[in-house]
Amino acid sequence: MRNQFLFTSESVSEGHPDKVADQISDSIVDLFLSKDPEARIACETLTTTQLVVLAGEIRCKGVYENGEWAPGAKEEIEATVRATVKRIGYEQDGFHWETFRFENNLHGQSAHIAQGVDESGNKDEGAGDQGIMFGYASDETPDLMPATLYYSHKILERMADDRHAKVVPFLEPDAKSQVTLEYIDEKPVRATALVVSTQHAAGMDNDDSRAELRAYVKGVMADVLPEGWLPGDEAIYVNPTGLFEIGGPDGDAGLTGRKIIVDTYGGASPHGGGAFSGKDPTKVDRSAAYITRYLAKNIVAAGLARRCTIQLSYAIGVAEPLSLYVDLHGTGTVEASAIEAVLPTLVRLTPKGIRTHLGLNKPIYQKTAAYGHFGRTPDGDYFPWEKTDLVDALKAALA
């Protein structure tokens, strides 16, 4: 690793059009899993001006069985979608939770996929698709996340909290952030550039209003970043294009799964290419990405490395992973090959083994769909892949 360099990550708020789509898709996942823990969901969402469209494949007891919708199911789906948009805060002429046009194009899961994935007889549950998944952890922050992404998320989370609490009157839901940090000897030491573009209320087309918005955002940055990290004013960019009144799905169409780097590690780690939101946990795009993060985080928390990347690969319909790869980036206290040998003895890395170990067949996913799936605080059933309960077992196995 280079001794000194700059690195940048971005985040987007819960009101970003792609994130609106992700949250809607995961609200459907949660709705179905609340009724049937073995539900199969692949729900994609499109958002644009005064329109939300759902598409995808489903199977769920009490909702959609044998090609038929249960009484009231379609109405409950629409109510769930509208409640999600209302919670985010969209009550604008171009996108309003109560008045947008809604289309539900969900339909039954392919029987050919089901026969490969479902457990039956002596056949174990197979992976819901082929693919590669990566997990990552670094000792840069208390949550063992890349610092650039960690602070990008924190800035927008604080602004969203202030918007919902009406701390300031001018914030609207859509926003983006970007954090550039200088690293020396693998450690972040200061910010060299900070960017926030935030949707705002009408009437902020004068110097005083712009100065108020800039002062507010700069204050948030100063609160979130470690003391002494804030760069000079010339390196702080707040709405650099000027006005940002039209935002959210009215300003740009949103689609599920277009913010996978924001969802994961901000570019500090490889990404297998698959999105998470809208998918039930039999889909290894989601569950295997969670287990690789869990394993990587526990390895770093155990002091076995300062940084760790893990890759898993799967074939559709096949239970066992095709490969397991561990990279300690030259920071390990043990050999990566030794960790590769130990991990499958601690967690069964089949789709069912992952779901069982982490307790994934629960309605816990809408909370993941904004401000990252990783680096979050475990809370009851939520974010179980962020626990470090494997530390002692790893230390004992590798002693």
N, C-alpha and C positions, 0 to 999 in steps of 0.2 A: 504494500500500500504506500502511496506517496506520502511524504512527510508533511507537505503543506499544499492545500488546494481549497477551492470553493465548490460547494455543492448546493443544489436548489431542489426544493419540492413544492408542490402546490396542493391546495385543498379547495373544496367548494362547499357551500352552505347547503342546508336542508332545502332551501328554496331554489337552488339551481335546477333547471328543467330536467337534466338527467337524473338528479337526485330525487326529484319529485317522482319520476318514473320508478326508480329503485324502491322508494318507500311504499308506493302503491303496490308494486309487485310483491314485496315482502309482507304487506298487510294481508294480501290474499293467501300467502303461504301460512301466516299465523292463523287466519280464519279457518283454513282447512285442517291444519294440524290440531286446532282446538276441538275439532269434531271427530277427527280420525288420525291418530298418531302415525298410521301407516299410509296416509294419503300420498299420492304422487302429484306433484305440481311442477309445471314449467310455464310460468306466467310472465309474459313480456308486456310492457306498457309503452304506449306512445302518448306523449302530451304535446299539445300545441294550443294555439289561441282558442280558448273556450271549448276544448275537446280533450277527452281521455278515451283511449282505445285499449282494450285488453285482448291479447291473443295468446294461444298456447294450448298445452295438453294437460288434462287433469284426470284424476280418479280419486274419489273421496266418498266414503260412506256417509249417508245423510245429506249429501250435496249433489253428487253426480255419480250415478251407478247404472250400468247396463245401458248406457246411451241416453239416460233420462235425467232431467233436473228434478230435484226434490221440490215440493211446494214451498214457495217463498225464498228459495236459494238465490235466484237471480236478484231479487230485491235486496237480500242481505249483502250480496257482493257489492252492489251499487252503493248501498249505505256505508259500507266499509271504506270504499274508495273516496266517497265525499267527506267522510269524517277524517280521513288521512290528510286530504288537502286543506280542510278547515284547521286541523291542528298545526300544520305548517304555517298557515296565516294568509292564504290567498283569498282576498275579497276585492279584487280589482276588476275593472270593466273587461279587460282582456282575458282574465282567468279568475273565476269566482267559484268557490266550492259548491255553491248552491245552484248555480245556473249553467255550468258547463254541460255540453252535450256528451253523453256517455254511450259507448259501444262495448258490448261483452261478446267477444268472439272465441271464448274458451270452448274446447271440445274434448272428447275422450282421448285418453292416451293410446298410442299405437299398441296393438296386441303383440306385434313383433318385438317391440322394446320390452314390454311387460314379461314376455316369456324368457328373456335373457336375464332380467334383473330380479324377478321375484324368486324367493326361496321356495323350493318344493321338493318333497321326498328327500333324497340324499344330496340334492343340489343346494349349495350355499347361495345366499344372495349375491348377485353379481354387481359389478360397477355399472352405474347408469349411463356411462359413456367412456370412450377412450380419452386419454389426455395425460398431461403432465402438470403437477402442482408443486409449488414452492412455498416454504415457510422460512422466516428469517427472524433473528433477534440480534440486538446490539446493546452494549452496556452504556450507550450514549445518554440515556434518560432513565428515570426510575421505572418506567414501564417497559424498558428494554426495546425501545423503538428508535428508528432514525430521528435525530433531533430536528432536521429540517421539516419533516412531515409532522412530527409531534407538535411543534409550535405553530405550523400552518393550521392544523386542526384547532388548537387551543384559541387562537385569535378569533376564528369564526364561531366557535362554541360560545365564547364570551359575548360576542356581538349578538348572537341569537338569543342568549339568555336576557340580555338587555332589551332586545326588541320585544320579546314576549312579556317582560316585566314593565315595558313602556318607560324605561329609564331615560331614553331619548325619543323624541317624537318623529324623527325623520327616517328611521331605518325601515326598509322593506325586505322581503324574504330572500331575494337572490343576491349572492355574493361569492367572491373568489378571493383567495389569498395566495401569496407566494413568499417563501422565506429562503434567502441565500445566506449560508453560514460559511465562515472560514474555519478550516480544520488544521490543527497543528498536532503532529504526533498522534493522529487518529482521533483526536478529541475536538469537538466544536468549542470555539473560544469567543466568537462574536458574530453578530449579523452584519453583513456588508450591503444588503439590499432587502427591502421589505415592500410588498405590493398588496394593496387591498382595493378591489373594485366592488362597490356595494350599491345595490339598487336603493333609491331614496324617494321620498315623497316629492310631489310637485312643489314648485316654488323655490327651488334651491339653485336658481340661475343667477345669483348675485354673489359678490365677493364675500360678504359677511356670512352667508349660509355655507359657502364652500369652506371658509376658514373654520366655521364651527364643526363641520363634518370632519375636516382634517384633524382638528385638535382632539376630537373624540376618538378617532381611529388611532392616532398616535398615542393617546393615553392608554388604550387597550393594549397596544403593542408593548408599551413600557411596563404594564402590569403583568403581562404574560411572559415576557422574556426575562432571563436572569439579569440581575442588576449589572449595569455597565455594558450590556450587549447592544443597546439601541444605537443604530448608526446616525450620522448627521442628517439634517433635513433634506439635503440634496439626494440622499439614497432612500428616501421614504416616498413611495408613490401611492397616492390616494385618488381613485377615479381618474387615472391619467388621460382618459379620452374626453373627459368633461362630464356632461350630464348622463345620468343612468336612471331615468325614470321608468322606461319600458323594460321590463325584465321577466324572468321566469318563463313559463311556456308561451307567453304572449310575445316575448322577445326572441325566442329561439326554441325550436322543437326539442323535446327531450325523449330519450330512449333508455330502457333498462340496459345496464351493463356497459355503458360508455365511459365510466370513470373507475376502471379497474386498478389503475395505479394509485389514485386517491384512496381507494378502498384498502390497499395493501401497504406498501412500504415506500411510496413516493419516489420510486425509481432506484432506491438503494439496493434492491434485490431483484433478481429475475422474476418474471411472472409467466405462468404457463399459458395464459391467453384466455382462460375461461372466466366468466363473470360469476358472481355469487347470488345476487338478489333474484327473487322469483323462483328459486329452485329448492325443492325439498332435500333433506340431508342424505337421501340415497344417491344424489348426484355428487360424484366425487370432486367435481369442480369446486363445490362448496365444502363438503365434509373433509376431504383430504387436505385442502388448503388450511382448514382449521387445525387438523391434527399435526401438520408439519409446523405450523406456528407454535402450537403447544409444546412439541418436542424441542424445537429450537430454543424457545424461551426457557424451558427447564434446563437445557444444557448450559446456557449462559448463566442462569440463576444459580446453578450448581458450581459455578466457577471453573467449568471444564473448558471454556473458551470465552473470549470477549465478544466475538462475533460468530454467528453460525447460520449457514444456509442449508436447508434440507430439500431434496427433491424426491417425489414419489411419481410413479407412472402406473397406468391401468389400461386394460382392454375391456371394452363393453361386454358385459355378461360374465366376466371372469372375476372371482372374488379376491384372490391374492394379488398384491401389487407385482408388477413386472420388474421393478427396480426400486432400490433405495440408495440415495446418495447423500453423504454428509460432507460439507466443506466448512472447515474452521478458519479459513482465511489466514493461516499462519499464526493464529492466536491461541491454539489449543494447548492444554496441559496433558492431553492424552492423544493417541492416534485416532484419526477420523474412522479408520477401519474398525477399531475396537468399538466405537459408538455404534457403527452400522450393525455390528453383530449383536449388540445388546438391545437396541430399541425394539425389535420384534418380539423379544422375550418379555417386555414390559407392557406393550400395547399391541393387540392384534390389529393389523393394519388393513383388514378387509373392510368394505363399506359397513357391514353390520357391526364389526368389532369397534370401528371408530364411533359409530352412532351410540353404541352401548356405553363405551368408556366415557364419552363426553356428555351423554344424555341429550342428544340432539333432536329427538322426536317430540319436541315441545314447541309451543308458539312463542319463540324467543327471538324472532328475526327482524322485526321492523326496527328495533333499536339499533341494529347493526348497519342500517342502510344510509346513515349520514354520519360524518366525522370518523369514518374508518371502522373496519371490522376488527382491527387489532390495536393493542395499546389501551384497551378499555379496562375498567375495573370490574372484576367478577362480582355479581350481585345476585345471590340466590341461584336461579336456573340460568341467568343471563351471563353470556361470555365465559362459559366454562373452559374454553381453550386458552384463557389468559391465566388460569391457575398455575401455581408452581408446586403442585403436590407430588411431582415425580422426582424432586431434587434428591431426597434421601435414597430412593431406590437406585437412581443413577450413580450416586457416589458409592453406594455399597457394591454395585455390580462392576464398577470400574476401579475399585480400590486396588 
